[in-house]
Amino acid sequence: MKLRLKRLFVRFNNFYVLFAAFFVLWMLFFDSNNLYEQYLSQKKIKDLDQEKEFYIREKALLEKDLKELSSSPELFEKFAREKYMMKKPNEDVYILEED
């Protein structure tokens, strides 16, 4: 047992091994780009990519709606009445809400 510990101590008593071990520990735990910060950065990138995909899909839907609304005045009027509660001058509008 003592012989095994002595060989292990001699092997790790080398300056380069100690410096390499210190460097690895420093980079893994104490550096500003440590493992935890890398994990948080990757998570944030993933969340931002998902958000980007959502906005790309929404933009495509809005562009499609805009194209339809610009091509048809009847559809434009329907959209204005439904979304923005617009009405003609001498007209009453009743809003029915479902529970």
C-alpha positions as CSV (number, residue, x, y, z in Angstrom):
1,M,0.0,0.0,0.0
2,K,2.8,2.5,0.9
3,L,4.6,1.6,-2.3
4,R,1.6,2.3,-4.4
5,L,1.1,5.7,-2.6
6,K,4.7,6.5,-3.0
7,R,4.6,5.8,-6.8
8,L,1.5,7.9,-7.1
9,F,3.1,10.8,-5.2
10,V,6.2,10.6,-7.3
11,R,4.1,10.6,-10.5
12,F,2.1,13.7,-9.4
13,N,5.0,15.5,-7.9
14,N,6.2,16.5,-11.4
15,F,5.9,20.3,-12.0
16,Y,4.2,19.9,-15.4
17,V,1.6,17.5,-14.1
18,L,0.8,19.8,-11.2
19,F,0.6,22.8,-13.4
20,A,-1.6,21.0,-15.9
21,A,-4.0,19.9,-13.1
22,F,-4.1,23.4,-11.7
23,F,-4.8,24.8,-15.2
24,V,-7.6,22.3,-15.9
25,L,-9.2,23.0,-12.5
26,W,-8.9,26.8,-13.1
27,M,-10.5,26.5,-16.5
28,L,-13.3,24.3,-15.3
29,F,-14.4,26.1,-12.2
30,F,-12.8,29.6,-11.7
31,D,-12.5,31.1,-15.2
32,S,-15.1,33.5,-16.5
33,N,-15.9,30.9,-19.2
34,N,-16.3,28.0,-16.8
35,L,-18.6,25.0,-17.3
36,Y,-21.6,26.6,-15.7
37,E,-21.3,29.8,-17.7
38,Q,-21.0,27.7,-20.9
39,Y,-24.1,25.8,-19.9
40,L,-26.1,29.0,-19.3
41,S,-24.8,30.4,-22.6
42,Q,-25.9,27.4,-24.6
43,K,-29.3,27.4,-22.9
44,K,-29.8,31.0,-23.8
45,I,-28.8,30.4,-27.4
46,K,-31.3,27.5,-27.6
47,D,-34.1,29.7,-26.1
48,L,-33.3,32.6,-28.5
49,D,-33.3,30.2,-31.5
50,Q,-36.8,28.9,-30.5
51,E,-37.9,32.5,-30.1
52,K,-36.5,33.4,-33.5
53,E,-38.4,30.5,-35.1
54,F,-41.6,31.6,-33.5
55,Y,-41.2,35.2,-34.8
56,I,-40.3,33.9,-38.3
57,R,-43.6,31.9,-38.4
58,E,-45.6,34.8,-37.1
59,K,-44.0,37.1,-39.7
60,A,-45.0,34.7,-42.4
61,L,-48.6,34.6,-41.2
62,L,-48.8,38.4,-41.0
63,E,-47.4,38.8,-44.5
64,K,-50.0,36.3,-45.8
65,D,-52.8,38.3,-44.0
66,L,-51.4,41.6,-45.4
67,K,-51.4,40.2,-48.9
68,E,-55.0,38.9,-48.6
69,L,-56.2,42.2,-47.0
70,S,-54.5,44.4,-49.7
71,S,-56.1,42.3,-52.5
72,S,-59.7,42.3,-51.3
73,P,-61.6,45.4,-50.0
74,E,-64.4,43.2,-48.6
75,L,-61.9,41.2,-46.5
76,F,-60.3,44.4,-45.4
77,E,-63.6,45.7,-44.1
78,K,-64.4,42.5,-42.4
79,F,-61.0,42.5,-40.7
80,A,-61.4,46.1,-39.5
81,R,-64.9,45.4,-38.1
82,E,-63.8,42.2,-36.3
83,K,-60.4,43.2,-34.9
84,Y,-60.8,46.9,-34.3
85,M,-64.6,47.2,-33.7
86,M,-65.0,49.7,-36.5
87,K,-68.4,50.6,-37.8
88,K,-70.1,52.8,-40.4
89,P,-71.4,56.2,-39.3
90,N,-75.1,55.4,-38.7
91,E,-74.8,51.8,-37.6
92,D,-75.1,50.1,-34.2
93,V,-72.7,47.3,-33.2
94,Y,-73.5,44.7,-30.6
95,I,-70.6,42.6,-29.2
96,L,-71.5,39.1,-28.1
97,E,-69.0,37.3,-25.8
98,E,-69.1,33.6,-25.1
99,D,-68.3,32.4,-21.6
